[in-house]
Amino acid sequence: MNRDELQGKKENVKGRIKEAVGALTGNKDLESEGANERAEGVAQEQIGRASRKVGEAIENLGRKIKG
């Protein structure tokens, strides 16, 4: 797992907590802020995952070339 994946997971969890607290307290602004953070976290996590997969594919190709 790379840095982007970890940061994305952290933002996702933080957003979920804010979203839940906002929903429980009736604070629509906090709920909306949490939803936005959650979405940003998911996107960052996906970018990190894609980046890791590309890196792994390049490493595998390098191993095959070295034979």
BELKA-V242966 format. One record per residue. N is the residue number from 0. RES is the residue in one small letter. D_LAST is the distance of its C-alpha to the last C-alpha in Angstrom with 1 decimal. Layout:
# BELKA-V242966
n=N res=RES d_last=D_LAST
n=N res=RES d_last=D_LAST
This chain:
# BELKA-V242966
n=0 res=m d_last=26.7
n=1 res=n d_last=27.2
n=2 res=r d_last=30.4
n=3 res=d d_last=31.4
n=4 res=e d_last=31.1
n=5 res=l d_last=33.2
n=6 res=q d_last=35.8
n=7 res=g d_last=36.0
n=8 res=k d_last=36.7
n=9 res=k d_last=39.3
n=10 res=e d_last=41.0
n=11 res=n d_last=40.9
n=12 res=v d_last=42.7
n=13 res=k d_last=45.1
n=14 res=g d_last=45.9
n=15 res=r d_last=46.6
n=16 res=i d_last=48.9
n=17 res=k d_last=50.8
n=18 res=e d_last=51.0
n=19 res=a d_last=52.5
n=20 res=v d_last=54.9
n=21 res=g d_last=56.0
n=22 res=a d_last=56.6
n=23 res=l d_last=58.5
n=24 res=t d_last=60.7
n=25 res=g d_last=61.2
n=26 res=n d_last=59.7
n=27 res=k d_last=58.2
n=28 res=d d_last=56.9
n=29 res=l d_last=54.9
n=30 res=e d_last=53.7
n=31 res=s d_last=52.5
n=32 res=e d_last=50.9
n=33 res=g d_last=49.0
n=34 res=a d_last=47.9
n=35 res=n d_last=46.6
n=36 res=e d_last=44.7
n=37 res=r d_last=43.2
n=38 res=a d_last=42.0
n=39 res=e d_last=40.6
n=40 res=g d_last=38.8
n=41 res=v d_last=37.3
n=42 res=a d_last=36.1
n=43 res=q d_last=34.6
n=44 res=e d_last=32.8
n=45 res=q d_last=31.4
n=46 res=i d_last=30.2
n=47 res=g d_last=28.6
n=48 res=r d_last=26.9
n=49 res=a d_last=25.6
n=50 res=s d_last=24.4
n=51 res=r d_last=22.5
n=52 res=k d_last=20.9
n=53 res=v d_last=19.8
n=54 res=g d_last=18.4
n=55 res=e d_last=16.5
n=56 res=a d_last=15.2
n=57 res=i d_last=14.1
n=58 res=e d_last=12.3
n=59 res=n d_last=10.5
n=60 res=l d_last=9.6
n=61 res=g d_last=8.5
n=62 res=r d_last=6.1
n=63 res=k d_last=4.9
n=64 res=i d_last=5.2
n=65 res=k d_last=3.8
n=66 res=g d_last=0.0
